[in-house]
Amino acid sequence: MSRVAGVVGLLGGAALVVAASSRPLFEQKRLDSGHSTEFLMTLWGSEYTSPDGIVDAGMNPTRFGVPVVVAAVLLVVAAVLVLADPRLPARVAVAARVAAVAAAALLLGSVWTTGQFVLVMAKRDDITKGSVDSSGGTAMWLLMAACGAALAGALLVQRGPRWSPDPEGAVVYQLPDAAATGTPPMGTPIHPEVSTEESSPT
């Protein structure tokens, strides 16, 4: 049951990343000396709208979406492998669970880096006269939810050690052959040629 819930968490995290890839990460409206400008940042770059209404996408956009999408792809691959766990070799099954943790860690690190950049941009206050209105975009909230889902899924798909149940009743050990005289785990060996009557005290 936990394995299925973990797979749902991994796939849910990947789906949230896809939803966030087309939404804004950060929006800022600046009014400086009577001139209004707007700044919009997404996972794939940024847009700057001048007071004249001209939109400039920039020459070298920062593409935060690359590691995030790679993490989402790894989440899907890990989810598929974990779902097929019973039919996979033991080494592949272990690798799938490790991949789930690695994908969640990559997503968390990427979102953390992106969030730090957003915080830096939100604290910019270099206008001379006017106001700054900054707000986090919906993509940032979706990415945070994706991190939570991916981490929960990666933990749920992990499998603890399997403990064999304690045997019920008496435990009987059998010697390899009738002539063997090795000492069993519990008790004293009795040679096959000696009967229980002869060895019993009178």
Secondary structure as UniProt FT lines:
FT   HELIX           2..20
FT   TURN            21..22
FT   STRAND          26..32
FT   TURN            33..34
FT   STRAND          35..42
FT   TURN            43..44
FT   STRAND          45..49
FT   TURN            51..52
FT   STRAND          55..56
FT   HELIX           65..83
FT   HELIX           85..87
FT   HELIX           90..122
FT   STRAND          130..136
FT   HELIX           138..156
FT   TURN            178..179
FT   TURN            192..193
FT   HELIX           196..199
//
